[in-house]
Amino acid sequence: MKLKTLLSKHFILTLFVSLIFGANVIAQERTVSGVVKGASDGMPLPGVNVSIEGTTIGTITDFDGKYSLNIKDEKTSIIFSFIGYKSQTVVVGTQGTINVTLEDDLEELEEVIVVGYGVQKKSVVTGAIASVKSDEITETPITNASQALQGRTPGVLVTNTSGQPGAGIEIRVRGTGSNGDNSPLYVVDGMQVDNINFLNPNDIESMEVLKDAASSAIYGARGANGVVMITTKKGKEGKARITYDGYFGIQTAARTSDLMNAQQYMEFHNMGAANAGYDQPFSAADMANPRADTDWQDEAFGNAPIQSHNISTSGGSESSTYLMSFGYLGQDGIVAPDKSNYERFNFRLNGTHKLSKSLTAGANMTYVHEKQSGIQENNAFGGSIQNVLLHDPLTPVYETDPNRIAELETKNGAVKNSNGQYYAVSDQDLREIVNPLARFENTNDESFTNKLIGNVFLEYKPVNIEGLRFKTDFGIDQGSWSNRNYTPEAYYNPNNTVATSSVSQNMNNYMTWQWENVAMYDRTFNEKHQINGVLGMTMRQSTGIDMSGSRANLQLPGWHYGYLGNGADDNNQKSNGGAYDQRLLSYFGRVGYTYDNKYMLSATMRYDGSSNFGPNNKYGFFPSVQAGWVLSNEDFLSSSETINFLKLRAAWGQVGNDKIEAFGYMQAIAPTYAYPIGPDGNPQPGYGVDRAGNPDLKWETAQEFNFGLDAGFFQDMLTTNIDVYSRQRKDLLGYQPIPDYVGMQDPITNMGTVQNRGIEMALTYQNREGELKYSFTGNFAYNDNKVLDVNNEDGIIYGPTMFQTDGQLVMMEGESLPVYYGFKTDGVFQSQAQADAYNEMYGKNAVAGDIQYVDSNGDGVIDANDRTAIGSPVHNWSYGLTIKLEYKGFDFSMFWQGQAGGEMINAAMRPDLMTTQNYPTRYLDSWTPSNPNASMPRFTHNDTNKNYTWMNDMVHLEDASYLRLQNIQVGYNFSDKACEKIGVGRLRVYASGNNLVTISEYSGINPENGHGGVWSGYDLGSYPVAASYLVGLNVTF
């Protein structure tokens, strides 16, 4: 009984104590919850580890980044950790809701670089590869994806050859290597394409440029000009998110040419006439009361809107991911915006789905629709921009004189605007140079492009073989292009009329398919020995067909009736058409070994067979080898407080170039011949040989050595990359000139050897800690370009001539490709005595102020044989500088870019119009007795000494070096708290300016413009580049 009573008391006491302490524990334990997001995009992060410090208690965030955790003490600390992000520890205190934003951990999440048929950690890459990521691509508003590389990737020269809306971009990697096509190979999600003008920059995740031959050898016959790899954005596992990125702005001409006004024009031409002994064209009355003082650039160039809107949605689960995007770009031209404009519509769909544990299917597809209207530019015979630059300033835009209007009313096709005002006609004899606005009025040109490009793939990973996977990928690139051009009847001036209206229509359709099968292996043994390999094959075929037609004398005038069926002149009806078929069969492989992240060695090979070459040289073999040494992982540097990363690289590779027309090795025939057949001997149509065949035609082949260094100091606060290279390309493909009497086109032959040697360097200093974050990134590249051999007796291949001058561009042994082939000068004659001594020696009739030409070949005669290399349009130097600042949500960036070393000919000077055209004001500094130190020779309307008609290094060549403020931007990122209140994940607004400042001595509109292609160097009146002022918005839901 006593025992029972004792046990009962003990039980009651125990229960009482337990209730007291249990109540206390329950009172202290509570729930903390919240959402974890990523700092880079403001989106929820699923799978984040959320744990109580010092314990094993924890949880992970769900699909929406949410978590919930029970804690017992206000002093409890919660740790948030996730791979690729910096861990964060938060003391709970009295908080019930703790939302966390995790910053990217760049050290832990090592940057991955896309290489041919695979990816590699940046720390073990041994080739010369430049990379630009999505944040760099989209931080600057651009209209063409290629612009993302400009000034940011040393050794990659990006040129805007025209400012016309929708114009393409020219890219050259490590200089000019061929007298043919120098454009790189583009690979979009594995699909090889000819250009990336169609891409929406907002769809791009990364761009890598394989610059050296060892890196691009995996692409063999198509890798000689470098390879640009584009990876588009993909969906990620997690909650669906919607992102909008857009801007709106106004454009204006970034730069204009300094041209003579009416007074300067008349004084200059009066001086020219006086120096020639002619009557002066302008009287004192004309000088006092000119007909007009028109600034044609002010009249022709104006403000124009530009806008871009991009919206995407993405997400996924453990088995499937997707991304879908829509993009629109609308750009009016700053010259005649109703006749010069561009629209692009983009749609993209990327997705993957795990069919099983081992098998994954995926697709990457994009559709593009483009509409472009344009004006004629870069034309030596009265292009639209040339009209602006050469037309005299004495002519008004519109005619107001009643007598002149009455005369215009008698002219068929006198040009009027929509309000019925006649465009004025010049009193000067300018031939094809006409009132620029009248030309715009009659310009009607429109093109449409539709393009579908994409690929579908299956990837298999055997469960029982670690690191092995197989992938089969089938892609297409299909498109169509159509163009319509209408020219009405017109009267521009007495020497320039269009007697009858005409229309032309053109179209082409093309289809490329590509099938690749690749086996890949990547595995690390014993934590030190990494072995990787690639083995695959590619089959590829490109076909196309084109048709064109034209007809004159339209029955119903006007753009809306400008179709072939409306033409009535059957005698002037023309048609043409053609087709092509190109095929490529390739086998490739790569094997690599890395020991302990210290020593890297790899080798690649590719064997290509191309239908572009004949049976004697149809196949080519392209090998490479690379090696690297990470010194910072050695014991003697691993503990360094200064050097945290140091790597040396060396590589050699051989690549090819097959960029010639289809069937280029074959003899060509054409139906343009007539033969006298039959008793009457009347000509009968037939076929004849139009081009000789060349069965021995073979690949261009480039071999290159590359040595590089990558380094990081003070925990990557300071980083640098340096590359030194030497590339030699032989058997250049081109058209070999033959005498006109042969009566055939020039055959395609292998015709020379070119060498490019240079150095590239990038340097970044950054601080990512504290409230003020900043970075400074500068880069430069120097390239020495030289022609080593030309396969003909003269050692010269002649390119295009500058209109009406005795000079041209050439490919010449021992010089850059190309060079200006003209006359060297030795100043001007300061006295008639100097000129007389020269005249006696060379049989000339020079006078004081004329150019003294150099007898380059020393034969005692000044003539065309004294032409030599006098300069080159090739820039040796390129450079860029990016400055970024961030402070409490505000961000600021500035981007400068430039080139130096090349020259340009401002072909706005027309020797055949020298007595009437307008000139840049630099011509005012011409020699007179009172201005003996002038930069130009004397100006005369009778140029017997050929000061202006012989292409020479004094008058025609100008320094085209420039430095441009490519972009300046100020933005504000709203805080997480502010974003949460308005229900968005991330919100940024910004104001931006593009092309605001250009520093250059060049007298033309744009020192960056040339003629395009390898034979660049003549500015024949290029469309001006636009400066733009934009406001934009980035928001993620």
Helices and strands as residue ranges (DSSP letters): H 2-28, E 30-38, E 49-52, E 58-60, E 66-71, E 77-81, E 88-91, E 100-102, E 112-115, E 118-121, G 122-124, E 129-133, H 134-139, G 145-149, E 156-159, E 170-173, E 185-188, E 191-193, G 201-203, E 204-210, H 213-216, G 217-222, E 227-232, E 238-253, H 262-276, H 284-288, H 296-300, E 304-316, E 320-332, E 341-354, E 359-373, H 384-390, H 402-408, H 436-441, E 445-460, E 468-487, E 490-493, E 496-498, E 502-525, E 529-554, G 559-561, G 564-566, E 567-595, E 599-610, E 619-630, G 631-633, H 635-638, E 643-657, E 668-676, E 683-691, E 700-713, E 718-730, E 733-735, G 740-742, E 748-750, E 752-767, E 772-790, E 796-801, E 808-812, E 819-822, E 825-828, H 832-842, E 851-853, G 864-866, E 868-871, E 877-887, E 890-900, E 903-906, G 911-913, G 921-924, E 957-959, E 962-973, H 976-982, E 986-1000, E 1018-1019, E 1026-1036
